[in-house]
């Protein structure tokens, strides 16, 4: 699968060299699926069962580089998410940047995937880490307290609900706007990444404040069949309560040849959040197996433990994600996929799919039905083409 140039380089989780090019490359992914989604629990009568066609993180990008001599290269990328059923201009809402690369490493500025997000996507078994079974449905959400992304000005006010068919991922699993990142060279299979998120302005002279700031660091080892990484993302929301949130991830994978296994541990934290401290641990395991050179089986299980408030567990506030599927390659660029995924919420939880939410976490439903404790499951049949 063709990946964006720096989104993965920023995380140090992969590299795709285009530094020898002097022209612009157009690239992207067209990914769509027919989803049959079923909702259980009190929300069933209000939301019902759904049949839909979903655009799974499809995108269009332009990238290029210029050899400046003396081992120095200028590079750029503009990448936009696209949807088959919504009109609009290209927004460069995905990894978009300009930077320099050389013997010292790589420096880029723009909207960037940090190492924390990239570790999560690298260990997801789904191509492009997308679809109803994506691990972003569970990772980093802290009981749905830390949903959504920063605004156009880079600010983050916190989010706890997701509309139907929207992205429903944690702040740590979204891209950072107003960011600068440094990626070190690789030594003995090890490289490091440091990203800084700048606050655009303080609340001065009547201007609205945009005080969200933070950093995202990661160290990765990749050698032979082994990949292992640790990342830490710390963010200050800049609000009156001086809320600070953070996420620690440790994970890795092993490639046996026809099979791969992967695992991740995620610990999200929020301090001074509504006057309390919250923490939540998530464990994830996944595997793939090549039945034939063209057909791959995949599966993963993620478990979000109960949220802790000031060190005390809040009963039944966790959830589990299960996914099994098959991927069949028609060519190097085109593949068919079929998956079954389920998020099983505890009695006091309302987790939803991370990509193309089903709508169980809208805060309230018109009929007054409860949004907690629902089971969200679906079968997804799709086609993915890269270019």
Secondary structure, 3 states (H helix, E strand, C coil): CCCCHHHHHHHCCCCCCCCCCCCEEEEEEEEEEEEEEEEECCCHHHHCCEEEEEECCCEEEEEEEEEEECCEEEEEEEEEECCCCCCCCCCCCCCEEEEEEECCEEEEEEEECCHHHHHHHHCCCCHHHCCCCCHHHCCCCCCCCCECCCCCCCCCCCCCCCCCCCCCCEHHHCCEEEEEEEECCCECCEEEEEEEECCCECCCCCCCCECCEEEEEEEEEEECCEEEEEEEEEEECCCCCCCEEEEEEEEEEEECCCEEEEEEEEEEEEEEECCEEEEEEEEEEEEEEEEECCEEEEEEEEEECCCEECCEECCCCCEEEEEEEEEEECCCCEEEEEEEEEEEECCCCCCCCCCCCCCCCCCCCCCCCCCCCCEEEEEEEEEEEEC
